[in-house]
Amino acid sequence: MKLQQLRYILEIARSGSINEAAKNLYITQPSLSTAVKELEAEFGIEIFVRTSKGVSLSTDGVEFLGYAKQVIDQAELLEQHYSKKVPSKQLCSISTQHYAFAVNAFVNLIKKNHTDEYEFTLRETRTYDIITDVANLRSEVGILYLTDFNQKVILRLLKEHRLTFHPLFEAQPHVFISTNHPLSSMKSLTLNDLENYPYLSFEQGEYNSFYFSEEILSTVYHKKSIHVSDRATLFNLLHGLNGYTISTGVLSTDLNGSDILSIPLEVDEKILIGWITSQKVQLSLSAQNYIEALKKLIQEEYGFELKQS
């Protein structure tokens, strides 16, 4: 086993493709494939599952990658200490449901980053993809929610992937509507109040089970329903169609503007927001700083009480 082989494994896992990894590493695809096969043969495991769509980490591969990352990190620290080299570029990847506070914490993390070089990634993505991103170490941290309805399914899936859910804060469900909406003067809303207006939600692709919905009460029937894939489109439709969506109630005027209202929804459900991490690896310093930025924002700017992990 060589350090260079471990670096190859990390790059393939990051890019999800041997061809793409070979380009990034400036080596040929056959050379990279051979290096992987030699490493798999040496340890008697299959690190990657090959498909027509690319490669993904096997169960053994996820565990192997966790150890490989720690070896590479320690090797770089050793090189920096004795060769006085410039510290390596900081890396950090976050996958999250479509939450403004997750983006704001990411902004705060970068503003307080004092290194000359960094490569950070923020993915606003589907619920199932968040789980697989963290399980495959594509992201260090994932942000999603639990309710009484979905928690058995989500927690079972997390357990299968050896992931841990860390509670962050609990929120009362709110409705997001535009300031021009006919119901904008209401102090609170019921589902009956909203039944004649378009309901907006984030589509979940192949894994579109009610349990993976980003919005609570996913089994409730809606006469008018629109699925979107990004936050900007959703907020445009709130304005253009007098639509509504259901979320945590946490809005950011920096990201969403001042023409969106958050009105409490009269239901008994609560939303428990938290972050997930892999049990197989330790978080990088950047990922730890992101979590601290997230906690500080939630507590100090939005006034929520932090939940104990």
C-alpha positions in Angstrom: 0.0 0.0 0.0 1.2 3.5 -0.9 0.0 6.9 0.1 -0.5 7.7 -3.6 -2.9 4.8 -3.9 -4.9 6.2 -1.0 -5.1 9.6 -2.6 -6.4 7.9 -5.8 -9.2 6.3 -3.7 -10.1 9.6 -2.1 -10.3 11.3 -5.5 -12.5 8.6 -7.1 -14.9 8.7 -4.2 -15.1 12.5 -4.4 -15.7 12.5 -8.2 -17.9 9.4 -8.4 -16.1 8.4 -11.6 -12.8 6.7 -12.5 -12.6 8.6 -15.7 -13.2 11.9 -14.0 -10.8 11.1 -11.2 -8.1 10.2 -13.8 -8.5 13.6 -15.5 -8.2 15.4 -12.1 -5.1 13.3 -11.2 -3.5 13.7 -14.6 -3.0 10.0 -15.1 -4.6 7.6 -17.5 -7.8 5.7 -16.7 -6.2 2.3 -17.1 -3.4 3.2 -14.7 -5.9 4.4 -12.2 -8.1 1.3 -12.5 -5.0 -0.9 -12.1 -3.9 0.9 -8.9 -7.4 0.4 -7.5 -7.5 -3.3 -8.4 -4.0 -3.8 -6.8 -5.2 -2.2 -3.6 -8.4 -4.2 -3.5 -6.4 -7.4 -4.1 -3.9 -6.5 -1.4 -6.7 -6.1 1.2 -9.0 -8.7 -0.2 -12.0 -6.3 -0.4 -14.0 -4.6 -3.1 -13.7 -0.9 -2.5 -15.9 0.3 -5.4 -19.0 -1.0 -7.0 -18.8 -0.4 -10.8 -22.0 0.4 -12.7 -22.8 2.0 -16.0 -23.4 5.3 -14.3 -20.0 5.3 -12.6 -18.7 4.0 -9.3 -19.9 4.0 -5.7 -18.3 2.9 -2.5 -19.1 -0.6 -1.3 -19.8 -1.3 2.4 -16.2 -2.3 2.8 -15.2 0.7 0.7 -16.9 3.2 3.0 -15.0 1.8 6.0 -11.7 1.7 4.0 -12.1 5.3 2.9 -12.6 6.5 6.5 -9.2 5.0 7.5 -7.6 6.2 4.2 -8.7 9.8 4.9 -7.2 9.7 8.4 -3.9 8.3 7.1 -3.6 11.0 4.4 -4.5 13.7 6.9 -1.8 12.5 9.3 0.7 12.2 6.5 0.1 15.8 5.4 0.5 17.0 9.0 3.8 15.2 9.3 5.0 16.7 6.0 4.0 20.2 7.0 5.6 19.9 10.4 9.0 18.8 9.1 9.2 20.4 5.7 7.6 23.8 6.7 5.3 23.4 3.7 2.3 25.6 3.3 -0.8 24.0 4.9 -2.9 22.0 2.4 -6.1 23.5 1.1 -9.0 23.2 3.5 -11.8 21.0 2.3 -15.4 20.8 3.6 -18.6 19.5 2.0 -22.1 19.9 3.4 -25.4 18.4 2.1 -28.6 19.9 3.3 -32.3 20.2 2.7 -33.4 23.6 1.5 -32.8 25.7 4.6 -31.8 29.4 4.6 -30.1 29.0 8.0 -27.8 26.2 6.6 -26.7 28.6 3.9 -26.2 31.5 6.3 -24.0 29.3 8.6 -22.0 28.3 5.5 -21.5 32.0 4.7 -20.4 32.7 8.3 -18.0 29.8 8.1 -16.3 31.1 5.0 -16.1 34.7 6.3 -14.2 33.5 9.4 -11.9 31.2 7.4 -8.4 32.6 7.6 -6.6 30.3 5.3 -5.3 31.4 1.9 -6.8 28.4 0.1 -9.9 26.4 0.6 -12.4 24.3 -1.4 -15.9 24.1 0.3 -19.0 22.6 -1.2 -22.6 23.2 -0.2 -25.3 20.9 -1.7 -29.0 21.7 -1.4 -30.3 18.4 -2.4 -32.9 15.6 -1.8 -33.4 13.9 1.5 -32.1 10.4 0.3 -29.1 12.0 -1.4 -28.2 13.8 1.8 -28.0 10.4 3.6 -26.0 8.7 0.8 -23.7 11.7 0.5 -22.7 11.4 4.1 -22.6 7.6 4.0 -20.3 7.6 1.1 -18.2 10.4 2.6 -19.0 12.8 -0.3 -20.1 15.2 2.5 -19.0 15.3 6.1 -22.3 16.8 7.4 -25.9 16.4 6.3 -28.8 18.5 7.5 -32.4 17.2 7.6 -35.4 16.9 9.9 -37.3 14.3 11.9 -41.0 14.2 12.9 -43.1 11.5 14.6 -44.2 10.5 11.1 -40.8 9.9 9.4 -38.4 9.2 12.2 -38.7 5.4 12.3 -37.9 5.2 8.6 -35.1 7.8 8.6 -33.4 6.5 11.8 -33.5 3.0 10.5 -31.8 4.1 7.3 -29.2 6.1 9.2 -28.5 3.0 11.3 -28.0 0.9 8.2 -25.5 3.3 6.9 -23.7 3.8 10.3 -24.7 7.4 10.5 -25.6 9.4 13.7 -28.4 12.0 14.0 -27.5 15.0 16.2 -30.6 17.1 17.2 -30.1 20.9 16.7 -33.5 22.6 17.4 -37.2 22.0 17.4 -39.5 24.2 15.4 -43.3 24.7 15.1 -44.4 24.3 11.5 -45.0 27.6 9.6 -46.4 28.5 6.3 -44.4 30.6 3.8 -46.4 32.9 1.6 -45.8 36.2 -0.1 -46.7 39.5 1.4 -49.3 40.0 -1.4 -51.1 36.7 -0.6 -54.8 37.1 0.3 -54.0 35.4 3.6 -51.0 37.6 4.5 -52.9 39.4 7.3 -53.7 36.2 9.2 -51.9 35.6 12.6 -52.1 31.8 12.1 -53.3 29.4 9.4 -55.0 26.1 9.2 -54.9 23.5 6.3 -58.5 24.4 5.5 -57.5 28.0 5.0 -55.0 27.0 2.4 -56.9 24.3 0.5 -57.6 26.5 -2.5 -54.1 27.7 -3.0 -51.2 25.9 -4.8 -49.1 23.8 -2.5 -45.3 23.9 -3.3 -42.9 21.2 -2.3 -39.4 20.0 -3.3 -39.5 16.9 -5.5 -37.5 13.9 -4.3 -36.8 12.1 -7.6 -36.6 8.4 -7.5 -37.0 8.2 -3.7 -40.3 10.1 -3.5 -41.7 8.3 -0.6 -43.8 10.4 1.8 -41.1 9.7 4.4 -38.4 11.5 2.4 -40.5 14.6 1.8 -38.9 17.9 2.9 -42.3 19.2 4.1 -44.3 17.7 7.0 -47.8 16.4 6.6 -46.7 14.9 3.3 -49.7 12.5 3.2 -52.3 15.3 3.3 -54.3 15.6 0.0 -53.8 18.9 -1.9 -56.2 19.9 -4.7 -53.3 21.9 -6.3 -49.8 20.7 -6.0 -46.5 21.8 -7.6 -43.1 20.1 -7.2 -39.9 22.1 -7.7 -36.2 21.3 -7.5 -34.7 24.5 -6.2 -35.4 27.2 -3.6 -35.4 30.1 -6.0 -38.1 28.6 -8.2 -40.2 27.8 -5.1 -40.1 31.4 -3.9 -40.9 32.8 -7.3 -44.0 30.6 -7.4 -45.0 31.8 -3.9 -45.2 35.3 -5.5 -46.5 34.4 -9.0 -49.2 31.9 -8.1 -50.1 32.8 -4.5 -48.7 29.5 -3.5 -47.5 28.3 -0.1 -45.1 25.8 1.4 -44.6 24.4 4.9 -41.3 24.7 6.7 -39.6 25.6 10.0 -40.5 29.3 10.0 -36.9 30.4 9.8 -36.5 33.0 7.0 -33.5 35.0 5.9 -34.1 38.4 4.3 -30.6 38.2 2.8 -31.5 35.1 0.9 -35.3 35.2 0.6 -36.0 39.0 0.5 -38.4 40.9 2.7 -41.5 40.0 0.7 -42.0 36.5 2.2 -44.0 35.9 5.3 -43.8 33.1 7.9 -47.1 32.4 9.6 -47.6 29.7 12.2 -49.6 26.6 11.1 -52.2 25.2 13.5 -51.1 21.6 13.8 -49.8 19.4 16.6 -46.7 18.3 14.7 -43.2 19.5 15.6 -40.1 19.6 13.4 -36.8 18.4 14.8 -33.9 19.7 12.8 -30.5 18.1 13.1 -27.3 17.1 11.4 -26.0 13.7 10.5 -22.4 12.4 10.5 -20.7 9.1 9.7 -19.6 7.0 12.7 -16.6 5.9 10.8 -14.6 9.1 10.5 -13.9 12.2 12.6 -15.0 15.6 11.4 -12.5 17.9 9.9 -11.8 21.2 11.7 -13.8 23.0 9.0 -16.8 20.8 9.4 -16.6 21.2 13.2 -16.5 25.0 12.7 -19.5 24.8 10.4 -21.5 23.0 13.2 -20.5 25.7 15.6 -21.5 28.4 13.2 -24.8 26.7 12.7 -25.4 26.5 16.5 -24.5 30.1 17.1 -26.8 31.3 14.3 -29.8 29.2 15.4 -29.4 30.3 19.1 -28.3 33.9 18.8 -30.0 35.2 15.6 -33.1 33.1 15.5 -33.6 32.6 19.2 -34.1 28.8 19.3 -33.0 26.7 22.2 -30.4 24.2 21.2 -31.2 20.5 21.7 -28.7 18.3 23.5 -27.1 15.6 21.3 
